[in-house]
Amino acid sequence: MISTSIRLKPEPITLALLEQLQAEGLIRLFNPTERTIQALPGENAVESLYESPEEYGPHKLIAVGVNKYKVRLGTHPDHEEFLIPAHGNEVKPVYLLICRLRKEEALASDRQGTLKTEDFTCLSLYPAPRGAEMFTMLAGTLHCEFTIPGDKAIGPFYVTESRDLPIEWIDLNRHSFELDSQSDQLVQPEMPQRIRKVGLCLTEPDGNGQRGVVLKGPGRSTLTESLPVRIEIRDESGETEQVASGYDVIKESGSEWIGEAVIRLSEKQSIRVTDRYSVEADHVRIHRSLKVAGRSNKAFLSQLTFRTEEGLTVLDANVFAPGMLYGTFNNITKTAIGGMENYVSGMKELIIREDRMPAPTFGLHFKDGSSVAILHENALGDTTFSESMDTEAVPFVDARFQFGSLGCVEEEGALRTGFWFPGTEGGATYSGDTFPHGQMKKWRRRYHPLTEEVRHDYSVSIRFGQDESFPRYFNEAWRRAWTHYAPEVVLQDSELIRRSQNKILHSVVDRTDGRVTLPIAFDSVSGKVLERDAYMGFTGRSIETAYFLLREAARDSEAAYAYRESAYEILRTFCEIQMCPPTTEGFAEGGGWINVIRDQPSLRALSEGARYMLKAWEFEKQAGRDHSEWHKWAMDFGNWLLGQELPGGGYPRTWKAGTGEPAQVYPESSYNAIPFLIQAYDISGNPGFIESAVRTGELCWIHGQRDGFFVGGTLDNPNVIDKEAATISMRAYMTLYEATWEPKWLERAKAAGDAAETWIYCWNVPMPTDATDEQLHWKQGVSTVGVQLIATGHSLADTYMAFDVAEYAKLYKYTGDEHYAEVSRILLHNTKLMMAMPGRPYDLHDVGWIQEHWSIAPRRGVGMSRIWLPWVAVSHLCGIVELEDFDTDLYRTFTTA
């Protein structure tokens, strides 16, 4: 008996909606392969996107005229393409209903009476905007086409599919469908076009005859500035004055518009500004030249900023600053740059130094899908040692500053966004010498002396977007920055690095009180142990160390016995820990248990330890050596973990030690369990593991990740947006893809990988010009390309993503996107640039040693300490070994010039 009516609310088909459905693994957009868009002169490039099974016969092209009013869902066992003609309101509307659940989930929900409107997307196909008129309906996606009664003509669309492709109809017993009562009056928008040219026009002359500019973008992205020349003057007492001017002269020169202005500060001093505007495809490029005439004891900065339309606040946009802000102010430390407490308290300025960001780009994505992304195109980054070591945020004036700032300010009913030079920062900044604290409600003001020797020459481009989801938007903004700065791979000796990291790990194995472990912390300069606590996962990585020692023992006959025995002893020690329920993540110095979060074993650390215990067991088993106690230890945890799945899906973040009682629930972090669950399934064949992994993946995707928010990776800075949440999610989705080969998991791995790479510095930030190597931890002349920010709320950086070399290599192989190969190579090589090697010992203990973290922003070039932790070596081993395991030929290619 049908008891529930599901109200369908048709939405005009847009590229953003299709991208969302693609990310959910329901459809696939038409995208060319890298080979076809890079066809050599004189040849055509042809490459298959997919091939249908022969059992369904040859392909056919059919026309589909829709005049059916009743909804009946169906599904095909193979893909089909939808080709939407340029119909408009002259024909009957056609609605494409897509179920976001797989067949089994939909039928189960129907039986339970729990299907709801949110489980479906109802697309109104006509008119289809450019970019949304062709797509592939993926095999297994439940869908139906229908219309409404009316006298208008039928407007067919076209489908290509296999000739004998069957359809399986799905009849719902407890639910029916009802189109929104206004659907027959649905107002179809004018067909939006992908931006090909943005508009550039002038404002009306003001009372002085001066004019400004309007950068006309789609939707809410239009930017206007009647006074585009803005200067801040600071006198010797610290008082500041804002001076603004329109252009005195505007002229055309070829494809450029040139605006000129002279600001007269006194009878003896003036500032002359020339701005050159050019429009290219979807962005406007502005080059500013500024010259000072005359001298004074004052200081100044210039800004190139524009106002949005009236009525907008920062809460009306998703903000993107790579490694700093992703969308809203949620999941950001409250007092951080962009923190909600700061905003609520009245801080409306969000201006960020560009050396804090992995790329000098900043943007706003509005709720109508339009957007702006600002890129500083000629960032140099120069600073001085005293400026970069400033922990009190006092004002500095120096002609050597060559770094800028990007951001936005709420003012007078609109947002002002753009570029400031030199890089003043506020209203919040970081002291740079503490973690996780150090946020300050202060301005870090920076100026140039107001003298004739100072000139400003900077280029800023503004990309205007439309009809994009927030993840698609920031991915486009990021890739534009990556392409512009073209990060250079600095080749390293991967074989030598692999050997050195194993040698270091073996050398620091500790045998105390009958236990064999890896102490958590060493001095990277002296090599001396600093802390003897030992952990199975996270920063300690003892179990992974044992696994990689076993792998190296199979290569190195001289070290084989020593490496293998140390690995056995480490694993034997950790097998002492009770895992059902878990008591601890490791061993405290002097005895007893220890956890990163006090008395709370974490899902992440336990899953990492159990996964690598199984990998060690599997590796040894293949070599004819069976260690059943390793297998039992890991599977005891796995079987216990299955019983911990929360009613709504996912797992607690931590448990109370030894009780199995959840301590921190936060199921959004459940992606940490997925690689272990898939490993346990591969070894045991128990379908409960993969079923739980799938449910967990769906939960994590729905709870923020599909919107570009990856939260809760690091244990010592919980529940904020961070890099490791994205990288671990990428690994989780990739393991699900390789376990099921369902396209949606690859799409989600791409989404996580796209988010994760925005934490990688793709531009070289130089060390302070007047600093010596003795003052610095990151040495002069060493490129910062490849190092990554760690989390929001501070500006410390590390090389953690050395772990992810193979994941990006897989994205490259599975998608054909060459960009992922570039990212993989950067992570394989450039993460080792501050590693001591023969011929470049730096001031580190020995070959292979590398400091755990630094800061590229203030305090630039130094960390809070010279510490080394086991995870550092394990990350480099993981990237190298997993890449070689995945594809030996690709490994050879990536490790050579």
C-alpha positions in Angstrom: 0.0 0.0 0.0 1.5 3.4 -1.0 1.5 5.6 2.0 4.0 8.4 1.4 4.1 11.0 -1.4 7.6 12.4 -2.3 7.3 16.0 -3.5 9.6 16.6 -6.5 11.0 20.1 -7.0 12.5 20.5 -10.4 15.7 22.4 -10.7 17.0 23.9 -14.0 19.9 21.7 -15.3 23.2 23.5 -14.7 26.8 22.5 -14.9 27.2 22.8 -11.1 24.3 20.4 -10.5 25.8 17.9 -13.0 29.2 18.2 -11.3 27.6 17.4 -8.0 25.9 14.3 -9.5 29.2 13.4 -11.0 31.0 13.6 -7.7 28.3 11.3 -6.3 29.1 8.7 -9.0 25.7 9.0 -10.7 26.6 10.6 -14.0 29.8 11.6 -15.9 30.4 14.8 -17.8 32.0 14.7 -21.2 35.7 15.6 -20.7 38.5 15.1 -23.2 41.5 13.1 -22.3 44.9 14.8 -22.0 46.1 13.1 -25.2 43.3 14.4 -27.3 43.7 18.0 -26.2 47.5 17.8 -26.8 47.3 16.4 -30.3 50.6 17.1 -32.2 50.5 19.3 -35.3 49.5 17.3 -38.3 47.7 14.5 -36.5 44.4 13.8 -35.0 44.3 12.1 -31.5 41.7 9.5 -30.8 41.3 7.9 -27.4 38.5 5.7 -26.0 36.6 7.1 -23.0 35.0 3.8 -22.3 33.8 0.7 -24.2 30.6 -1.2 -23.8 30.6 -5.0 -23.2 30.0 -6.9 -26.4 27.1 -8.9 -24.8 24.8 -5.8 -25.2 25.4 -5.5 -28.9 26.7 -2.6 -31.1 26.0 1.0 -30.2 22.9 2.9 -31.4 21.7 6.5 -31.4 18.0 6.9 -30.5 15.7 9.9 -30.2 13.5 10.0 -27.1 10.2 11.9 -27.1 8.8 12.2 -23.6 5.0 12.4 -23.0 4.7 10.1 -20.0 3.4 11.6 -16.7 3.9 8.8 -14.3 7.3 8.2 -12.6 8.7 4.7 -12.8 12.4 4.3 -12.0 14.7 2.1 -14.0 18.3 1.2 -14.3 20.7 -0.2 -16.9 23.7 -2.5 -16.4 25.9 -0.3 -18.7 26.4 3.4 -19.4 24.3 5.6 -21.8 24.8 9.1 -23.1 22.3 11.9 -22.9 22.5 14.6 -25.7 20.2 17.6 -25.0 19.3 19.8 -28.0 18.8 23.6 -27.7 15.1 23.4 -26.8 13.5 26.2 -24.9 10.1 27.1 -23.6 8.5 26.4 -26.9 8.3 22.7 -26.1 6.9 20.7 -23.2 9.3 20.5 -20.2 11.1 17.3 -19.7 12.1 16.3 -16.2 15.0 13.8 -15.5 14.5 12.2 -12.1 17.8 10.8 -10.6 17.8 8.8 -7.4 20.9 9.4 -5.3 20.7 6.0 -3.7 21.7 2.7 -5.3 19.0 0.2 -6.1 19.4 -1.9 -3.0 19.4 1.2 -0.7 16.4 2.7 -2.5 14.4 -0.6 -2.1 15.4 -0.9 1.5 14.3 2.7 2.2 11.0 2.0 0.4 10.3 -1.0 2.6 11.1 1.1 5.7 9.0 4.0 4.5 12.0 6.4 4.8 12.5 7.7 1.2 12.6 11.5 1.2 12.8 14.3 -1.3 16.6 14.7 -0.6 17.2 11.2 -2.0 16.3 12.5 -5.5 17.4 15.2 -7.9 14.8 16.3 -10.4 16.5 18.1 -13.4 14.5 20.3 -15.8 16.4 19.5 -19.0 15.3 22.5 -21.2 17.0 24.8 -21.9 20.4 23.1 -21.2 23.3 25.6 -20.7 26.6 25.2 -22.3 28.6 22.5 -20.5 25.5 20.7 -19.3 24.1 19.5 -22.7 26.0 16.2 -22.8 26.7 13.7 -20.1 26.9 10.0 -19.4 24.3 8.3 -17.2 26.4 5.7 -15.3 25.5 2.0 -15.0 23.3 1.3 -12.0 21.9 4.8 -11.6 18.2 4.8 -11.0 16.4 7.4 -13.2 13.3 8.2 -15.1 12.2 10.8 -17.7 8.7 12.3 -17.5 6.7 15.5 -18.4 3.4 17.2 -17.5 0.2 17.4 -19.4 -0.1 20.3 -21.9 -0.5 21.4 -25.5 3.0 22.4 -26.3 5.1 20.4 -28.8 7.2 17.5 -27.8 10.9 18.3 -27.9 12.9 15.0 -28.2 16.4 14.5 -26.9 18.9 11.9 -28.0 20.5 8.9 -26.3 23.4 6.7 -27.4 23.5 3.2 -25.8 24.2 -0.4 -26.7 21.5 -1.9 -29.0 20.5 -4.7 -26.7 20.9 -2.8 -23.4 18.2 -4.1 -21.0 16.4 -2.0 -18.5 15.4 -3.2 -15.0 12.3 -1.5 -13.7 12.0 -0.7 -10.0 8.6 -0.5 -8.5 8.2 1.3 -5.2 5.5 0.0 -2.9 5.3 2.6 -0.1 6.1 5.8 -2.0 4.7 7.8 -4.9 5.9 11.0 -6.5 4.2 14.3 -6.7 5.5 17.2 -8.8 5.5 20.6 -7.1 2.2 22.3 -7.8 4.1 25.2 -9.4 6.1 23.0 -11.8 3.9 23.6 -14.8 4.6 27.3 -14.3 8.3 26.7 -13.8 10.2 29.7 -15.0 13.1 28.6 -17.1 16.0 31.0 -16.9 17.7 32.4 -19.9 20.4 30.0 -21.0 23.6 31.0 -19.1 26.8 30.8 -21.1 30.2 29.9 -19.8 32.1 33.1 -19.4 34.1 33.9 -22.6 34.6 37.6 -22.0 34.1 39.7 -18.9 33.0 43.2 -19.4 35.2 46.2 -18.7 33.7 49.6 -18.6 34.1 53.0 -17.0 32.2 54.8 -14.3 30.7 58.2 -14.9 33.1 61.1 -14.3 33.0 62.5 -10.7 33.1 66.2 -9.8 36.8 66.3 -10.6 36.4 64.7 -13.9 38.0 61.4 -12.7 36.7 58.0 -13.6 36.8 54.5 -12.2 36.2 51.1 -13.6 33.6 48.4 -13.6 34.6 44.7 -14.1 31.4 43.1 -15.2 31.1 39.5 -14.3 28.2 37.1 -14.1 25.7 37.2 -11.3 27.0 38.8 -8.1 30.6 38.7 -9.1 30.7 42.2 -10.8 33.3 44.4 -9.2 33.3 48.2 -9.2 35.8 50.9 -8.1 35.2 54.6 -8.6 38.5 55.4 -6.8 40.9 52.6 -7.9 44.1 54.3 -6.8 44.2 53.9 -3.0 47.2 54.7 -0.8 47.7 54.5 2.9 50.1 57.0 4.3 51.8 56.6 7.8 53.6 59.4 9.4 56.4 59.2 12.0 54.0 59.3 14.9 52.1 56.2 13.6 49.0 58.1 12.4 47.6 56.8 9.1 45.7 58.6 6.4 43.8 57.0 3.5 44.1 58.8 0.1 42.1 57.7 -2.9 41.7 58.9 -6.4 40.0 58.0 -9.7 41.9 58.1 -13.0 42.8 61.5 -14.4 43.3 60.0 -17.9 42.0 56.7 -19.4 43.2 55.7 -22.9 43.3 52.7 -25.1 46.5 51.1 -26.4 45.9 48.1 -28.6 44.0 45.5 -26.4 44.8 47.4 -23.2 43.0 50.1 -21.3 45.4 52.4 -19.4 44.4 54.5 -16.4 46.7 57.2 -15.1 46.5 59.2 -11.9 48.7 61.6 -9.9 48.2 62.0 -6.2 49.7 65.2 -4.9 50.7 64.7 -1.3 52.4 68.1 -0.9 54.0 70.8 -3.0 57.2 68.7 -3.1 55.9 65.1 -3.3 53.5 63.1 -5.4 52.7 59.6 -6.4 52.1 58.7 -10.1 50.1 55.5 -10.8 49.6 53.8 -14.2 47.3 50.8 -14.3 47.0 48.6 -17.4 43.9 46.5 -17.9 43.5 43.7 -20.3 40.6 41.2 -20.7 41.5 37.6 -21.5 38.9 34.9 -21.7 37.3 34.7 -18.3 39.7 37.0 -16.4 40.9 40.6 -16.2 44.6 41.3 -15.8 45.8 44.5 -14.2 49.4 45.6 -14.0 50.2 48.5 -11.7 53.3 50.8 -11.9 53.7 53.3 -9.1 56.4 55.9 -8.8 57.1 58.3 -6.0 58.4 61.8 -6.8 60.0 63.7 -3.9 61.1 62.6 -0.4 59.7 62.5 3.1 60.0 60.7 6.4 56.6 59.1 5.9 55.8 55.5 4.8 53.1 54.1 2.5 51.4 51.1 1.0 49.2 50.8 -2.1 46.1 48.7 -2.7 44.4 47.5 -5.8 40.9 46.6 -4.6 37.3 46.6 -5.9 33.8 46.6 -4.3 31.2 43.9 -4.8 27.6 44.8 -5.3 25.7 46.4 -2.4 24.3 44.3 0.4 26.9 41.6 0.6 28.8 40.5 3.7 31.5 37.9 4.0 28.9 35.5 5.3 27.2 35.7 1.9 30.2 34.1 0.2 32.4 31.0 0.5 35.9 32.3 1.1 38.9 30.5 -0.4 42.4 31.2 0.8 44.5 28.0 0.2 45.6 26.3 3.4 43.7 29.0 5.4 40.0 29.2 4.6 37.6 26.9 2.8 34.1 28.2 2.6 32.6 29.4 5.9 34.2 30.3 9.2 33.0 26.9 10.6 35.7 24.4 11.6 38.2 27.1 12.0 39.8 27.9 15.4 37.5 30.7 16.7 40.3 33.3 17.1 42.2 32.3 13.9 42.4 34.4 10.8 38.9 34.0 9.6 37.7 32.7 13.0 34.0 33.2 13.9 34.8 34.8 17.3 36.8 37.5 15.6 34.0 38.2 13.1 31.2 38.3 15.7 33.3 40.7 17.8 33.3 43.2 15.0 36.5 42.3 13.0 35.4 42.8 9.4 39.0 42.8 7.9 40.3 39.6 6.4 43.6 40.6 4.9 46.2 37.8 4.7 50.0 37.9 3.9 50.6 35.9 0.7 53.6 34.0 2.3 51.1 32.3 4.5 49.4 30.8 1.5 50.6 27.9 -0.7 49.7 30.0 -3.7 49.2 33.8 -3.7 45.5 33.6 -4.5 42.2 34.5 -2.7 38.6 34.4 -3.8 34.9 34.6 -3.1 32.3 32.2 -4.2 28.8 33.6 -4.0 25.6 31.7 -3.3 24.3 32.2 -6.9 27.3 30.1 -8.2 29.3 33.2 -9.5 32.7 33.9 -8.2 35.9 35.9 -8.3 39.5 34.5 -7.8 42.3 37.0 -7.4 45.9 35.9 -8.2 49.1 37.9 -7.6 51.0 36.9 -10.7 54.5 38.2 -10.0 54.9 37.3 -6.3 58.5 37.6 -5.2 58.1 37.3 -1.4 61.3 39.0 -0.2 61.6 40.1 3.4 64.1 40.8 6.1 65.2 38.7 9.1 63.9 41.2 11.7 60.5 41.5 9.9 60.1 37.8 9.6 61.0 37.1 13.2 58.5 39.6 14.6 56.2 37.8 17.1 54.6 41.0 18.5 53.2 42.3 15.2 54.8 45.7 15.5 54.9 48.0 12.4 57.8 47.8 10.0 59.0 50.0 7.2 61.5 48.8 4.6 62.0 49.1 0.9 63.1 45.5 0.7 59.7 44.1 1.4 58.5 42.4 -1.8 55.5 40.4 -0.5 51.8 41.4 -0.7 48.6 40.5 0.9 45.2 39.4 -0.4 41.8 39.4 1.2 38.6 41.3 1.7 37.0 43.8 4.0 33.4 44.5 4.9 32.7 48.2 4.4 29.6 50.3 3.9 27.3 47.6 2.9 29.6 45.7 0.5 32.8 43.7 0.3 36.1 45.2 -0.8 38.5 42.6 -2.2 41.9 42.6 -3.8 45.6 43.1 -3.2 47.7 45.2 -0.8 51.4 46.0 -1.2 53.5 45.6 0.8 51.8 42.9 2.7 50.0 44.4 5.7 47.9 41.9 7.6 44.9 42.1 9.9 42.7 42.4 11.8 44.0 39.0 13.0 47.5 37.6 12.7 49.7 34.8 14.2 52.7 35.3 16.5 54.4 32.4 14.7 56.2 31.0 17.7 53.5 28.8 19.4 51.1 26.0 18.5 48.2 25.5 18.6 47.9 29.0 20.1 49.5 32.3 19.0 46.4 33.9 17.3 46.4 37.6 17.9 43.7 40.3 17.3 46.3 42.7 16.0 47.5 44.3 12.7 50.8 43.3 11.3 51.4 46.6 9.4 54.0 46.8 6.7 55.1 49.8 4.6 57.6 51.1 2.1 59.4 54.4 2.8 57.8 57.2 0.9 60.9 58.0 -1.2 61.9 58.2 -4.8 63.8 54.9 -4.7 60.6 52.9 -4.1 58.5 51.7 -7.0 55.6 49.3 -7.2 55.3 46.9 -10.1 52.8 44.2 -9.6 50.3 42.2 -11.7 47.0 40.9 -10.4 44.5 38.9 -12.4 40.9 38.3 -11.5 39.1 35.3 -12.8 35.3 35.5 -13.0 33.4 32.2 -12.7 29.7 31.1 -12.8 27.6 28.0 -12.4 30.3 26.2 -10.3 30.0 24.3 -7.1 32.4 25.6 -4.4 34.8 22.6 -4.8 34.9 23.1 -8.5 35.5 26.8 -8.0 38.5 26.5 -5.7 39.9 23.7 -7.8 39.8 26.0 -10.9 41.4 28.8 -8.9 44.1 26.6 -7.5 45.0 25.0 -10.9 45.2 28.4 -12.4 47.7 29.4 -9.8 49.6 26.1 -10.2 49.8 26.5 -14.0 50.9 30.1 -13.7 53.7 29.4 -11.2 54.7 26.1 -12.9 56.3 24.5 -9.8 59.6 23.0 -10.7 60.6 19.4 -9.7 64.1 19.3 -8.1 65.2 15.7 -8.7 66.3 13.6 -5.7 67.9 10.2 -5.4 64.9 8.0 -4.3 66.9 4.8 -3.9 69.4 6.5 -1.6 66.6 8.2 0.4 64.8 4.8 0.8 67.9 3.2 2.2 68.7 6.2 4.4 65.3 6.3 6.0 65.3 2.6 6.8 68.8 3.0 8.3 67.7 5.9 10.5 64.6 4.1 11.7 66.6 1.0 12.6 69.2 3.1 14.3 66.7 4.7 16.7 64.9 1.5 17.8 64.9 1.5 21.6 65.2 -1.6 23.8 64.1 -0.6 27.3 62.3 -2.6 30.1 61.9 -5.6 27.8 60.0 -3.7 25.1 61.3 -2.7 21.7 59.8 0.5 20.3 60.6 3.8 18.5 60.8 6.8 20.8 58.6 9.6 19.6 61.1 12.5 19.4 64.8 13.1 18.5 66.9 16.2 17.9 67.5 16.4 14.2 70.8 18.2 14.7 72.5 15.9 17.3 70.4 12.8 16.8 69.8 12.5 20.6 66.5 11.1 21.9 64.2 13.8 23.5 61.2 11.7 24.5 60.9 7.9 24.8 57.1 7.6 24.6 56.2 5.3 21.7 53.0 5.1 19.6 51.7 2.6 17.1 50.4 5.2 14.6 49.9 9.0 14.0 53.3 10.7 14.8 55.0 7.6 16.3 54.4 5.0 13.4 56.1 2.2 15.2 54.1 -0.6 13.5 54.6 1.0 10.0 58.3 1.2 10.8 58.4 -2.5 11.4 56.6 -3.1 8.1 59.1 -1.0 6.1 62.0 -2.6 7.8 60.6 -6.0 6.7 60.3 -4.7 3.1 63.9 -3.4 3.2 65.2 -6.6 4.6 64.0 -8.4 1.5 66.1 -6.0 -0.6 69.3 -5.6 1.5 71.0 -8.8 2.2 73.6 -7.3 4.5 71.0 -5.6 6.8 68.3 -8.3 6.3 68.8 -10.1 9.6 69.1 -7.0 11.8 66.2 -5.2 10.1 64.0 -8.3 10.3 64.7 -9.0 13.9 64.0 -5.4 14.9 60.7 -5.5 13.1 59.8 -8.8 14.8 60.6 -7.3 18.2 58.6 -4.1 17.6 55.5 -6.1 16.4 55.9 -8.5 19.3 55.9 -5.6 21.7 52.8 -4.0 20.3 51.0 -7.3 20.2 51.0 -6.9 24.0 48.4 -4.2 23.7 44.8 -5.3 24.2 42.7 -4.3 21.2 39.3 -5.6 22.0 38.4 -3.1 23.4 41.6 -1.0 22.9 43.5 0.1 26.0 46.2 2.3 24.5 48.0 3.6 21.4 51.4 3.0 22.8 53.9 2.9 25.7 54.8 5.7 28.0 58.4 6.4 29.0 59.0 4.7 32.3 56.1 2.3 31.9 52.3 2.5 31.5 50.0 3.3 28.6 49.9 6.5 26.6 47.5 8.1 24.0 47.8 11.3 22.0 44.5 12.4 23.5 44.7 11.6 27.2 43.2 8.2 28.2 41.4 8.0 24.8 42.7 5.6 22.1 41.8 7.1 18.7 40.2 5.6 15.6 43.0 7.0 13.5 46.0 5.6 15.4 44.4 2.2 16.1 43.3 1.8 12.4 46.8 2.8 11.2 48.4 0.3 13.5 46.1 -2.5 12.7 46.3 -1.9 9.0 50.1 -2.1 8.9 50.1 -5.1 11.2 48.0 -6.9 8.6 50.3 -5.7 5.8 53.3 -7.0 7.7 51.6 -10.3 8.3 50.6 -10.5 4.6 54.2 -9.7 3.4 55.8 -12.3 5.6 53.1 -14.9 4.7 54.0 -14.5 1.1 57.6 -15.1 2.0 56.7 -18.3 3.7 56.8 -17.0 7.3 53.5 -17.0 9.2 53.0 -14.9 12.2 49.5 -15.8 13.3 49.7 -13.6 16.4 50.0 -10.5 14.2 46.9 -11.6 12.2 44.9 -12.3 15.4 45.9 -9.0 17.0 44.7 -6.9 14.0 41.6 -9.0 13.3 40.5 -8.9 17.0 40.5 -5.1 16.6 38.7 -5.3 13.3 35.9 -7.6 14.6 35.5 -5.4 17.6 35.4 -2.3 15.4 32.5 -3.6 13.3 30.5 -3.7 16.5 31.3 -0.1 17.2 29.6 1.3 14.0 27.2 4.1 15.0 23.5 3.8 14.3 23.7 6.6 11.7 27.0 5.2 10.2 30.6 5.8 10.9 32.6 5.4 14.1 33.5 7.3 17.2 36.7 9.4 17.0 38.0 8.1 20.4 37.1 5.7 23.1 37.7 5.6 26.8 40.7 3.4 27.4 39.9 -0.2 28.0 36.2 0.2 28.2 35.0 0.5 24.6 32.8 3.4 25.6 32.8 6.2 23.0 34.5 9.3 24.3 34.5 11.7 21.3 31.9 10.7 18.7 32.5 13.0 15.7 31.7 10.4 13.0 32.9 12.9 10.3 36.4 11.6 11.1 35.4 8.0 10.3 37.3 8.0 7.0 40.3 7.1 9.1 38.9 3.5 9.4 38.3 2.9 5.7 41.8 1.7 4.5 42.0 -0.7 7.4 38.4 -2.0 6.8 39.3 -2.7 3.1 42.6 -4.3 4.2 40.7 -6.6 6.6 38.2 -7.5 3.9 40.9 -8.3 1.4 42.5 -10.7 3.9 39.5 -12.2 5.6 36.9 -12.1 2.8 34.3 -11.0 5.5 31.8 -8.9 3.6 31.0 -7.0 6.8 34.2 -5.1 6.5 33.6 -3.8 3.0 30.0 -3.1 3.6 30.9 -1.0 6.6 33.6 0.8 4.6 31.1 1.7 1.9 28.6 3.0 4.5 31.4 5.0 6.2 32.5 6.5 2.9 28.9 7.6 2.1 28.6 9.2 5.5 31.8 11.1 5.2 31.0 12.3 1.8 27.6 13.6 2.8 28.8 15.2 6.0 30.7 18.1 4.4 33.2 16.5 2.0 31.0 16.8 -1.0 31.0 20.6 -0.3 34.8 20.7 -0.1 35.1 20.6 3.8 37.6 18.1 5.1 37.8 18.1 8.9 39.5 16.3 11.8 42.6 14.6 10.5 45.2 15.6 13.0 44.8 14.3 16.6 46.6 17.1 18.3 44.5 19.9 16.6 41.1 18.3 16.4 37.9 19.2 14.5 39.4 21.9 12.3 39.9 21.9 8.6 43.3 20.4 7.9 45.4 18.8 5.2 45.5 15.3 6.7 41.7 15.0 6.6 41.8 15.5 2.9 44.8 13.2 2.3 43.5 10.4 4.4 40.1 10.7 2.7 41.8 10.5 -0.7 43.4 7.3 0.4 40.1 6.0 1.8 38.1 6.7 -1.4 40.9 5.3 -3.5 40.9 2.0 -1.6 37.1 1.9 -2.0 37.5 2.5 -5.8 40.1 -0.3 -6.1 37.9 -2.6 -4.1 34.7 -2.0 -6.0 35.7 -0.2 -9.2 32.6 2.0 -8.8 33.3 5.3 -10.6 31.8 7.4 -7.7 34.7 6.5 -5.4 37.2 7.7 -8.0 35.3 10.9 -8.3 35.4 11.3 -4.6 39.1 10.5 -4.4 39.7 13.2 -7.0 37.7 15.7 -4.9 39.7 14.9 -1.8 43.0 15.0 -3.8 42.0 18.3 -5.3 41.4 19.7 -1.8 44.6 18.2 -0.4 46.9 19.7 -3.0 45.8 23.2 -2.2 48.0 22.9 0.9 51.2 22.4 -1.2 53.4 25.5 -1.8 53.5 25.9 -5.6 55.6 29.0 -5.4 59.0 29.6 -4.0 59.1 31.8 -0.9 62.7 33.0 -0.4 64.3 33.1 3.0 64.9 36.6 4.5 67.5 38.4 2.3 69.8 39.3 5.2 69.6 36.1 7.2 72.4 33.6 7.5 72.1 29.9 7.4 73.1 29.8 11.1 70.0 31.8 11.9 67.7 29.6 9.7 66.4 26.0 9.9 65.3 26.2 6.2 68.4 27.2 4.4 69.1 30.0 1.9 68.5 29.1 -1.7 66.4 26.0 -1.0 63.1 26.1 -2.9 60.0 25.9 -0.7 58.0 24.3 -3.5 56.5 21.1 -2.2 56.4 21.9 1.5 52.8 22.1 2.8 50.8 23.9 5.5 49.5 21.6 8.2 46.1 22.9 9.4 44.0 26.0 9.6 44.7 28.3 12.6 48.4 28.5 12.3 51.1 28.7 9.6 53.5 25.8 10.4 54.4 23.6 7.4 55.8 20.1 7.0 56.4 17.4 4.3 53.6 15.1 5.4 52.2 14.6 1.9 55.3 12.6 1.0 52.9 9.8 2.1 50.6 10.6 -0.9 52.9 10.1 -3.9 51.2 6.9 -4.9 47.7 8.3 -4.4 48.3 11.1 -6.9 50.0 8.6 -9.3 46.9 6.5 -9.2 44.7 9.5 -9.9 46.9 10.2 -12.9 46.7 6.6 -14.2 43.0 6.2 -13.6 41.9 9.6 -14.9 44.6 10.4 -17.5 45.0 13.9 -16.0 48.7 14.9 -16.3 48.3 17.4 -13.5 48.1 14.6 -11.0 51.4 13.3 -12.3 53.0 16.7 -11.7 51.7 16.7 -8.1 53.0 13.2 -7.5 56.5 14.1 -8.7 56.6 17.3 -6.6 55.7 15.2 -3.6 58.2 12.5 -4.5 61.1 14.8 -4.8 60.6 18.3 -3.4 59.6 17.0 0.0 63.2 16.0 0.5 64.8 19.3 -0.3 65.8 20.0 3.3 66.9 16.4 3.9 70.6 16.0 4.6 72.3 14.2 1.7 75.8 13.6 0.6 77.2 17.0 -0.5 74.5 19.0 1.4 74.7 18.0 5.1 73.1 21.3 6.2 73.5 21.3 10.0 71.7 18.0 10.5 72.8 14.9 12.2 73.5 12.6 9.3 72.4 11.6 5.8 68.7 11.2 5.6 67.8 13.4 8.6 65.3 16.2 8.2 63.5 18.5 10.6 59.9 17.8 11.3 58.4 21.3 10.5 59.1 24.9 9.7 57.3 28.1 9.0 57.3 29.8 5.6 55.3 32.7 7.0 56.6 34.6 10.1 58.7 33.3 11.6 60.0 32.5 8.2 62.5 29.7 7.8 62.4 28.4 11.4 60.3 25.9 13.4 59.4 25.8 17.0 62.2 23.3 17.5 64.6 21.1 15.5 62.6 18.0 16.3 62.5 14.8 14.3 59.7 12.2 14.7 59.4 8.7 13.2 56.4 9.7 11.0 58.8 11.8 8.9 60.9 8.9 7.7 57.9 6.7 7.3 56.2 9.2 5.1 59.1 9.2 2.7 59.3 5.4 2.7 55.5 5.2 2.1 55.6 7.4 -0.9 58.6 5.7 -2.5 57.6 2.1 -1.8 53.9 2.4 -2.6 54.6 4.1 -5.9 57.0 1.3 -6.9 54.4 -1.3 -5.8 51.7 0.4 -7.8 53.5 0.8 -11.1 57.2 -0.1 -11.6 57.4 1.7 -15.0 55.8 4.8 -13.6 58.3 4.7 -10.6 61.2 4.6 -13.1 59.7 7.5 -15.0 59.0 9.6 -12.0 62.4 9.0 -10.4 64.4 10.1 -13.4 64.8 13.4 -15.3 
